[in-house]
Amino acid sequence: MLKFNKHYVTDGTTKARVFYSLDNRIDGRKCVTLYAKDYSNALGKLLLDSYRNETDLITDYFEKGRAVLFEDNPLYSAARARAELNKLN
């Protein structure tokens, strides 16, 4: 079971540092996007089905990889609740 914290996601063993973004798609679909903060690939280990890394290590300084969770994903509600809390702080 994953736990979504303010600055990271964890399964109790692996910890992936992330930042959250809500509903940032051009098609208007509701989603939570988790952006990895480092190059450790920890987010990819935690969210195998949702993780994408289409970055170029040489030129992409700000994005290390991301996972997009849509409403049909079982983790969506927990991730959205955390992202909304983060927006308030």
C-alpha positions in Angstrom: 0.0 0.0 0.0 1.4 3.4 -1.0 1.3 6.4 1.2 1.2 9.9 -0.4 3.1 12.4 1.8 3.7 16.1 1.2 7.1 15.7 -0.5 7.3 12.0 -1.2 5.5 8.7 -1.9 6.5 5.6 -0.1 5.6 1.9 0.3 7.4 1.7 3.6 10.7 0.6 2.0 11.2 2.7 -1.2 10.8 6.5 -0.9 10.3 8.6 -4.1 10.6 12.4 -3.7 7.8 14.0 -5.8 5.8 17.1 -6.4 2.1 17.1 -7.4 0.1 18.7 -10.1 -3.7 18.6 -10.6 -5.7 18.5 -13.8 -2.9 19.7 -16.1 -4.0 17.9 -19.3 -5.1 19.7 -22.4 -7.9 17.2 -23.0 -9.5 18.2 -19.6 -9.4 14.8 -18.0 -9.1 14.9 -14.3 -5.8 13.6 -13.1 -3.0 13.8 -10.6 0.5 14.1 -12.0 3.4 13.2 -9.8 6.8 14.5 -10.9 10.0 12.8 -9.7 12.4 15.2 -8.0 15.5 13.1 -8.5 17.0 10.6 -10.9 16.8 7.6 -8.6 13.9 5.9 -10.5 12.2 5.3 -7.2 8.9 6.6 -8.5 9.1 4.2 -11.4 9.5 1.3 -8.9 6.5 2.4 -6.9 4.1 3.2 -9.9 5.2 0.7 -12.6 2.0 1.0 -14.7 1.7 4.8 -14.6 5.3 5.9 -14.7 6.9 7.5 -17.8 10.4 8.8 -18.3 10.7 10.4 -21.8 13.4 12.8 -20.7 16.9 13.3 -22.0 19.4 13.3 -19.2 21.6 15.9 -20.9 18.9 18.5 -21.7 16.0 18.0 -19.2 17.1 19.6 -16.0 13.7 20.0 -14.5 11.8 16.8 -15.3 13.1 13.5 -14.2 10.0 11.4 -14.9 6.4 11.4 -14.0 3.4 9.3 -13.2 -0.1 10.3 -14.2 -3.0 8.9 -12.2 -6.5 9.1 -13.7 -9.9 8.7 -12.0 -10.0 5.0 -12.8 -6.7 4.3 -11.0 -7.3 2.9 -7.5 -4.6 5.2 -6.1 -6.2 8.3 -7.6 -8.3 9.4 -4.6 -5.4 9.2 -2.2 -3.1 11.0 -4.5 -5.7 13.7 -5.2 -6.4 14.2 -1.5 -2.7 14.8 -0.9 -2.2 17.1 -3.8 -5.2 19.2 -2.7 -3.8 19.4 0.8 -0.5 20.6 -0.6 -2.2 23.3 -2.6 -3.6 24.7 0.7 -0.2 25.0 2.3 
